Amino acid sequence: GVPVNSRVSSKIQQLLNTLKRPKRPPLKEFFVDDFEELLEVQQPDPNQPKPEGNQMNVLKGEPLGMVTNWPPSLLAALQRWGTTQPKAPCLTALDTTGKAIYTLTYG
């Protein structure tokens, strides 16, 4: 409470006032209470397009043979195969009739 006229103490007082101010706004300014919205069951949009076609199933291929010189990881295997067979098919997408529509190649 004693007034001091020195320039240094006014700078120190300004620094103290700055440090006393809150650095962040209170949490309640950021909090939005949407609990009631979460309880509401959202009804599907009647204009939303319906899925078409048959449900897809996973096809099982031939079992892999035992090879002793396999790479240690899938990434290493793809790297090796991609460098030795750059135009070989890597992945094929089929349409609903089972016909190949897209083929992804290595390289």
N, C-alpha and C positions, 0 to 999 in steps of 0.2 A: 503494500500500500504506500510506500514512500515514492513520490515522483522523482525520477532521475532524468536529467536533461541531456545525458550523453548520447551520442549517435549510436554507439555500440549496443547499449542496452535496448534502444528502440528496435534495432535489427534482431536482437535476441528475442525480444517480445513478439515481433512479427513471426519469427520462426516458431516460437512456442504456440502462437495462435494457429499457425498453419498445421502443426502437428496435432493439435486438439481436434481439428475438424475430422469427421468420419471420412475414411478413404472410399468406402463403397456406400451406395444407397442402402437403406434397410431392406431386408429380404422380402418383406410384405409387398414392396413395390414390384418385385419380379414374380411373385407367386400368383398364379391364376387358379382359382378353385373351379375345376371342371369335373369334379367328382360326379355330379348329377348327370352330366353328359355321358360319362363312362357307363353309368347304370342303364341308360337307354339302349335298347336293342335296335340297331339300325336295320331297317327293312331294305331288302335288295331293290335296286332300281328296276321297275318293270320294263323300261326301255333298253335295258342292258342286253346285248346279244347273247343268245344261248349257244353252248358248245355244240358242235356238229361232229358227226362221224363216230367211229367206234373207239373204245378205250384202247390205248396202246399197252402192249405187254412186252416184257423183256424176253429176248430170244437167247437161248443158251447155245453157245458154239461148241466146237470140238475141244476136248481137253488138251491142254498144253503138254507137249512131251518134255521129258526131263533133259535139260541141257546144262552142262557143267560150266560153260563159260558165259553165263548170263551176266549182264551188268549189275552193279549193286543197287541201282534204283531205277524207277520208271523214267525219270528224266534222262539218266545216262543211257538207257535203252533207246529212247526216242532220238537222242543225239547220235548214237552209233548208227541206228537204222536210217536216219535222215541223211547222214553223210554217205552211206554206202548205197542207198536206194533212193535218190532224191525225187524221182517222179512216181514212186510207188504209192498206191492209195493208203491213206492213213485212217480216214473216217468216211462213212457213207451214210447219208440220210435217205430214208425210204418214205414213199408216200403211203396213203391208206391201202393201196392195192399191193404193196410190197415191192414196188418198182423203185429203183434207185433214181433219186432226183438230184442229189448233190453229192459230189465226191471231193473230199479234201485230200490233197497230196502232201507228202513231205517236201521240205525245201521251200 
